[in-house]
């Protein structure tokens, strides 16, 4: 695997301008750089910002007409001093079916699929509990595995919700969201409208929409460090993780700020969609994703949403 170069322009310098454009907005909400308080009702202003964003992305009629979506592309994930290449395909049948298939060309690891079908978590291949070891903790019970799957289902739906905010500025019944306007954030390159987003299971995020182009430019939220892609319930734990069924070592890590930056919008079937997405955790880039192709209302594979596949 290639090492991360200190001067890697694609992971650092290429996003500098975008980072600068929103860094003020992501600062603590005190002092002169805090978002300007909204003068009108938060729900009304939020509806205006979302409506303007959807108009800039192609219009509400075209966005509402999207029933299926197939996206292919590439992700480079930072793991230590290495960049791990991942080739992916996302299939979605809106509003309640979503799956991402990842392939790892540089690793001796088969493809993985994670997503959801209604209220069922999808993971292919299905998780396998680790074998019991003499003197070690017992393997997880079926109830524990079911609880883990519920957590993974919630995580998959939250990933879906965040992606749909960046692609379509949309909320879906499978994971309904509410919006409240915060104000405008100052930045050297202009202003951004800031919208608070809330959803089930205490989902909370902050959406930044360019006040000039009306296109989403960043989503920010608090969460614990995500695991590398390709792992799920029953899979091999990362190095240093406690054995299944054992207590977490030192307790769970505290939440940190996560950000998704959306950039390089291009036209696909009359829709303006971002083709570059960068994820940062606690200020450090962890993933850079390129969307190569969007296929709108294309045929999807129903087996992709079948947990038994």
C-alpha positions in Angstrom: 0.0 0.0 0.0 1.3 3.5 -0.7 2.4 5.6 2.3 0.8 8.9 3.0 3.2 11.5 1.7 3.6 14.6 3.8 3.0 16.8 0.8 0.1 14.7 -0.6 -1.8 17.5 -2.4 -4.9 15.4 -3.1 -5.5 14.6 0.6 -4.4 18.0 2.0 -3.9 20.9 -0.3 -6.7 20.1 -2.8 -9.2 20.7 0.0 -7.5 23.7 1.6 -9.7 26.3 0.0 -12.9 24.4 0.9 -11.7 23.9 4.5 -11.0 27.6 4.8 -14.4 28.4 3.5 -16.2 26.6 6.3 -13.7 26.6 9.2 -15.2 29.7 10.7 -18.6 28.2 10.6 -17.4 25.1 12.4 -15.9 27.2 15.3 -17.5 27.4 18.7 -20.8 29.4 18.6 -19.4 32.3 20.6 -17.5 35.4 19.6 -17.6 37.4 16.4 -17.3 34.3 14.2 -20.5 32.7 15.5 -23.4 32.2 13.1 -25.7 35.3 12.9 -28.9 34.6 14.8 -31.9 33.9 12.6 -34.3 36.9 12.5 -37.2 34.8 11.3 -38.7 31.5 12.6 -36.1 28.7 12.4 -38.4 26.2 10.6 -39.4 28.8 7.9 -35.9 29.8 7.2 -34.7 26.2 7.2 -37.4 25.3 4.6 -36.2 28.2 2.5 -32.6 27.1 2.6 -33.5 23.5 1.8 -35.9 24.6 -1.0 -33.2 26.8 -2.5 -30.6 23.9 -2.3 -33.0 21.5 -4.1 -33.7 24.1 -6.8 -29.9 24.6 -7.3 -29.5 20.8 -7.5 -32.0 20.4 -10.3 -35.4 21.3 -8.9 -37.8 19.6 -6.6 -39.7 17.8 -9.4 -36.5 16.1 -10.8 -35.3 15.2 -7.3 -38.6 13.8 -6.2 -38.7 11.7 -9.4 -35.5 9.8 -8.3 -36.7 6.4 -7.3 -33.4 4.4 -7.7 -29.8 5.4 -7.6 -26.6 3.5 -8.6 -23.3 5.2 -7.8 -19.8 3.9 -8.5 -16.5 5.4 -7.4 -13.4 5.1 -5.4 -12.4 5.8 -1.8 -9.0 6.3 -0.3 -9.0 5.6 3.4 -6.2 6.7 5.7 -5.1 3.8 8.0 -2.0 4.8 10.0 0.7 5.8 7.4 -1.1 4.1 4.5 -3.8 5.0 2.0 -6.1 2.0 1.5 -7.8 2.0 -1.9 -11.5 1.0 -1.9 -13.7 0.5 -5.0 -17.4 0.8 -4.2 -20.9 0.7 -5.6 -23.9 2.2 -3.9 -27.4 1.0 -4.8 -30.5 2.6 -3.3 -34.1 2.0 -3.9 -35.7 5.0 -2.3 -37.0 5.5 0.3 -36.0 2.4 2.4 -33.4 0.3 0.7 -29.7 1.1 0.7 -26.5 -0.9 0.3 -22.8 -0.1 -0.2 -20.5 -2.7 -1.7 -16.8 -2.3 -1.0 -13.9 -4.1 -2.7 -10.3 -3.9 -1.4 -7.9 -4.5 -4.4 -4.8 -4.1 -2.2 -5.9 -6.5 0.5 -6.6 -10.2 0.8 -10.2 -9.5 1.6 -13.4 -10.3 -0.3 -16.0 -7.7 -1.0 -18.4 -6.6 1.7 -21.9 -5.1 1.6 -23.5 -3.1 4.4 -26.9 -1.4 4.3 -30.5 -1.8 5.2 -33.8 -3.0 3.8 -36.6 -1.3 5.7 -35.8 -2.2 9.3 -33.5 -5.1 8.5 -29.7 -4.6 8.7 -27.9 -6.0 5.6 -24.4 -7.4 5.9 -22.9 -9.6 3.2 -21.2 -11.9 4.0 -23.2 -12.4 7.2 -21.4 -11.9 10.5 -19.8 -15.0 12.1 -19.2 -15.0 15.8 -15.6 -15.6 16.8 -14.9 -19.1 18.2 -14.6 -19.7 21.9 -11.1 -20.0 23.2 -10.0 -21.9 26.3 -9.7 -19.5 29.2 -11.1 -16.7 27.1 -14.5 -14.9 27.4 -17.5 -16.7 26.0 -18.7 -15.9 22.5 -21.4 -13.3 22.2 -24.9 -14.6 22.7 -27.6 -14.4 20.0 -29.1 -11.5 22.0 -25.8 -9.7 22.0 -25.4 -10.2 18.3 -28.9 -9.0 17.7 -28.2 -5.9 19.7 -25.0 -5.3 17.7 -27.1 -5.6 14.5 -29.6 -3.0 15.8 -26.7 -0.6 16.4 -25.3 -1.3 12.9 -28.8 -0.8 11.4 -28.9 2.6 13.0 -25.4 3.4 11.8 -26.3 2.4 8.2 -29.4 4.6 8.3 -27.4 7.5 9.6 -24.8 7.1 6.8 -27.7 7.0 4.3 -29.2 10.2 5.8 -25.9 12.1 5.7 -25.3 11.0 2.1 -28.8 12.0 1.0 -28.4 15.4 2.6 -25.3 16.0 0.5 -26.7 14.5 -2.8 -30.3 15.7 -2.7 -30.8 17.9 0.4 -33.5 15.5 1.2 -35.1 13.6 4.1 -36.8 10.3 3.6 -39.5 8.3 5.6 -37.0 5.5 6.3 -35.0 8.1 8.4 -37.1 11.3 8.8 -35.3 14.5 9.6 -36.3 17.9 10.9 -34.6 21.2 10.1 -34.0 24.4 12.0 -32.2 27.5 10.7 -29.2 28.6 12.8 -28.0 31.6 10.8 -25.2 32.5 8.4 -21.6 31.8 8.9 -18.9 34.2 7.8 -15.9 32.9 5.8 -13.2 34.5 3.7 -14.8 33.2 0.5 -18.4 34.2 1.3 -21.2 33.1 3.5 -22.9 29.8 4.3 -26.4 29.2 5.6 -26.3 26.9 8.6 -29.1 24.5 9.3 -29.5 22.2 12.3 -30.6 18.7 11.4 -32.2 16.2 13.8 -33.5 12.7 13.4 -34.3 9.4 15.3 -32.0 8.1 18.0 -30.6 11.5 18.9 -29.3 12.0 15.4 -27.9 15.6 15.2 -25.9 17.3 12.5 -25.3 20.8 11.1 -25.6 21.4 7.3 -23.7 24.2 5.7 -25.2 25.5 2.4 -23.3 28.0 0.2 -25.3 31.2 0.4 -24.4 32.1 -3.2 -24.6 28.8 -5.1 -27.2 27.3 -2.7 -25.3 23.9 -2.9 -24.4 21.9 0.2 -20.7 22.3 1.1 -20.3 20.6 4.5 -22.1 18.4 7.1 -20.8 18.4 10.6 -21.7 16.1 13.6 -20.3 14.6 16.8 -19.5 10.9 16.9 -16.9 8.4 18.1 -14.1 7.3 15.7 -15.7 5.1 13.0 -14.2 1.6 12.4 -12.5 0.9 9.0 -14.8 -0.1 6.2 -15.4 -3.8 5.8 -15.9 -4.6 9.4 -19.2 -5.3 11.2 -20.8 -7.4 13.9 -19.0 -10.8 14.2 -16.0 -9.6 12.1 -12.4 -9.5 13.3 -11.9 -6.7 15.9 -9.2 -4.1 15.2 -5.9 -4.4 16.9 -6.1 -3.7 20.6 -9.9 -4.2 20.8 -11.3 -6.4 23.6 -12.6 -9.8 22.8 -16.3 -10.2 21.9 -18.4 -10.2 25.0 -15.6 -8.5 27.1 -15.8 -5.0 28.5 -14.3 -2.1 26.4 -10.7 -1.3 27.4 -10.7 2.0 29.3 -14.3 2.8 28.3 -15.6 4.2 25.0 -13.7 7.1 23.5 -15.3 10.5 23.7 -17.2 11.9 20.7 -15.2 14.1 18.3 -16.3 16.3 15.4 -16.8 14.6 12.1 -17.2 16.5 8.8 -18.2 15.6 5.3 -17.1 18.2 2.6 -19.0 18.1 -0.7 -17.3 19.6 -3.8 -16.8 19.5 -7.5 -20.5 19.5 -8.5 -21.2 18.1 -12.0 -24.4 17.5 -14.0 -25.9 14.0 -14.2 -29.2 13.6 -15.9 -30.0 17.2 -15.2 -29.1 17.1 -11.5 -26.1 18.9 -10.0 -24.3 16.3 -7.8 -21.0 16.4 -5.9 -18.3 14.2 -7.3 -15.7 14.7 -4.5 -16.4 14.1 -0.8 -13.8 14.3 2.0 -14.4 13.0 5.5 -12.4 14.5 8.4 -12.4 13.3 12.0 -11.2 15.7 14.7 -9.6 17.8 12.0 -7.7 15.0 10.3 -8.7 13.6 6.9 -9.7 10.0 7.1 -11.3 9.4 3.7 -11.4 11.0 0.3 -14.1 9.7 -2.1 -14.6 10.2 -5.8 -18.0 9.6 -7.4 -17.3 8.5 -10.9 -20.8 7.8 -12.2 -24.4 8.4 -11.1 -27.1 6.4 -12.7 -30.5 7.8 -11.9 -33.5 5.5 -12.0 -31.4 2.6 -13.1 -32.2 -1.0 -12.4 -31.0 -2.2 -9.0 -30.1 -5.8 -7.9 -32.7 -6.9 -5.3 -30.2 -9.4 -4.0 -28.1 -6.5 -2.8 -30.7 -5.7 -0.2 -31.2 -9.3 1.0 -29.5 -10.1 4.3 -29.6 -13.8 3.4 -27.6 -13.4 0.2 
